[in-house]
């Protein structure tokens, strides 16, 4: 699980918390979410705990981008005394259509009512593969569909700051079960208007304010069915300079024989890597599942 924390009252300070401990308990009437961890920038403690109940929430169907009739997920929004919280989980028919039986991913957004602090979390959860059921030989490549929130903003939170975009694409993750080495790529291919998508629109306009890019997984390793690594991004954009960034990816194996995987990831602009685009700040924050 990865967390992202923003405070635009301090020139839109952004901090991240990778490898956060998560507990997600889902029933037919509620979802209990507990996250703990520490941010990497300011070493701030994260202790997030909410119970969303269907009876007290507003549920909105979210449609797959590029279609007008296929439901991707449900957005469950609930107002608490101190914050507005939104949880996005995938539609059961969507998971069945992808032949996913053991894996889900969730996106959690919490906006404080007083002030404009925003906390975002992406988490993969489900029926994790038991340690004794993990393969010990051979390799497997997982083909994954990914969804990403792509943000861009200026130092004063103006201009491009309103350009939140939903980016979709694919990932390919290969695990060598004999050596526990992990490699792969994530490809962001198409970009859509996030506001229309989040409101439940079924005809989501494609936008041209995103750059297709590839993130390469480097130094990937697996321990006990959990894997992680760094992401490296460097794309030459015609007429717009070099789009460069770095980040992290975390993944889990699910199912009785490591049949499925879920990933979460984040990436951001890397000035030292040579980013020369006019995006003063940008980051990508997403998840994916596959077989």
GIZIDA-V195398 format. One record per residue. N is the residue number from 1. RES is the residue in one letter. D_FIRST is the distance of its C-alpha to the first C-alpha in whole Angstrom. Layout:
N & RES & D_FIRST
N & RES & D_FIRST
This chain:
1 & X & 0
2 & X & 4
3 & X & 7
4 & X & 10
5 & X & 13
6 & X & 17
7 & X & 20
8 & X & 23
9 & X & 26
10 & X & 25
11 & X & 26
12 & X & 22
13 & X & 21
14 & X & 17
15 & X & 14
16 & X & 11
17 & X & 8
18 & X & 7
19 & X & 6
20 & X & 5
21 & X & 7
22 & X & 7
23 & X & 10
24 & X & 11
25 & X & 15
26 & X & 16
27 & X & 20
28 & X & 23
29 & X & 23
30 & X & 20
31 & X & 16
32 & X & 15
33 & X & 12
34 & X & 11
35 & X & 8
36 & X & 10
37 & X & 10
38 & X & 12
39 & X & 12
40 & X & 14
41 & X & 17
42 & X & 18
43 & X & 17
44 & X & 16
45 & X & 15
46 & X & 12
47 & X & 13
48 & X & 13
49 & X & 14
50 & X & 16
51 & X & 18
52 & X & 19
53 & X & 22
54 & X & 24
55 & X & 27
56 & X & 26
57 & X & 24
58 & X & 25
59 & X & 23
60 & X & 24
61 & X & 24
62 & X & 22
63 & X & 24
64 & X & 23
65 & X & 24
66 & X & 28
67 & X & 29
68 & X & 31
69 & X & 30
70 & X & 27
71 & X & 24
72 & X & 21
73 & X & 19
74 & X & 20
75 & X & 19
76 & X & 19
77 & X & 20
78 & X & 22
79 & X & 23
80 & X & 23
81 & X & 25
82 & X & 23
83 & X & 21
84 & X & 21
85 & X & 17
86 & X & 16
87 & X & 14
88 & X & 15
89 & X & 14
90 & X & 17
91 & X & 20
92 & X & 21
93 & X & 24
94 & X & 22
95 & X & 20
96 & X & 23
97 & X & 25
98 & X & 22
99 & X & 23
100 & X & 20
101 & X & 20
102 & X & 17
103 & X & 14
104 & X & 12
105 & X & 10
106 & X & 10
107 & X & 10
108 & X & 11
109 & X & 13
110 & X & 15
111 & X & 19
112 & X & 21
113 & X & 24
114 & X & 26
115 & X & 25
116 & X & 23
117 & X & 20
118 & X & 17
119 & X & 13
120 & X & 11
121 & X & 7
122 & X & 6
123 & X & 4
124 & X & 7
125 & X & 9
126 & X & 13
127 & X & 15
128 & X & 14
129 & X & 17
130 & X & 19
131 & X & 20
132 & X & 23
133 & X & 23
134 & X & 21
135 & X & 24
136 & X & 25
137 & X & 27
138 & X & 27
139 & X & 25
140 & X & 23
141 & X & 22
142 & X & 19
143 & X & 20
144 & X & 17
145 & X & 18
146 & X & 15
147 & X & 15
148 & X & 14
149 & X & 15
150 & X & 18
151 & X & 19
152 & X & 22
153 & X & 24
154 & X & 27
155 & X & 27
156 & X & 29
157 & X & 27
158 & X & 29
159 & X & 30
160 & X & 27
161 & X & 25
162 & X & 26
163 & X & 25
164 & X & 21
165 & X & 21
166 & X & 19
167 & X & 19
168 & X & 19
169 & X & 20
170 & X & 19
171 & X & 18
172 & X & 19
173 & X & 18
174 & X & 20
175 & X & 20
176 & X & 23
177 & X & 23
178 & X & 25
179 & X & 24
180 & X & 20
181 & X & 20
182 & X & 18
183 & X & 19
184 & X & 19
185 & X & 19
186 & X & 18
187 & X & 20
188 & X & 20
189 & X & 24
190 & X & 24
191 & X & 24
192 & X & 24
193 & X & 25
194 & X & 22
195 & X & 24
196 & X & 26
197 & X & 23
198 & X & 22
199 & X & 25
200 & X & 25
201 & X & 28
202 & X & 29
203 & X & 30
204 & X & 28
205 & X & 30
206 & X & 29
207 & X & 29
208 & X & 30
209 & X & 28
210 & X & 25
211 & X & 26
212 & X & 25
213 & X & 23
214 & X & 22
215 & X & 19
216 & X & 19
217 & X & 17
218 & X & 19
219 & X & 19
220 & X & 16
221 & X & 16
222 & X & 15
223 & X & 16
224 & X & 16
225 & X & 14
226 & X & 11
227 & X & 12
228 & X & 11
229 & X & 13
230 & X & 15
231 & X & 16
232 & X & 19
233 & X & 21
234 & X & 25
235 & X & 27
236 & X & 30
237 & X & 31
238 & X & 34
239 & X & 36
240 & X & 33
241 & X & 32
242 & X & 29
243 & X & 26
244 & X & 24
245 & X & 20
246 & X & 17
247 & X & 14
248 & X & 11
249 & X & 9
250 & X & 7
251 & X & 9
252 & X & 10
253 & X & 14
254 & X & 15
255 & X & 19
256 & X & 22
257 & X & 22
258 & X & 19
259 & X & 20
260 & X & 17
261 & X & 14
262 & X & 10
263 & X & 9
264 & X & 7
265 & X & 8
266 & X & 10
267 & X & 14
268 & X & 17
269 & X & 21
270 & X & 22
271 & X & 25
272 & X & 26
273 & X & 26
274 & X & 28
275 & X & 27
276 & X & 30
277 & X & 29
278 & X & 30
279 & X & 27
280 & X & 27
281 & X & 23
282 & X & 20
283 & X & 17
284 & X & 15
285 & X & 11
286 & X & 11
287 & X & 10
288 & X & 12
289 & X & 14
290 & X & 17
291 & X & 20
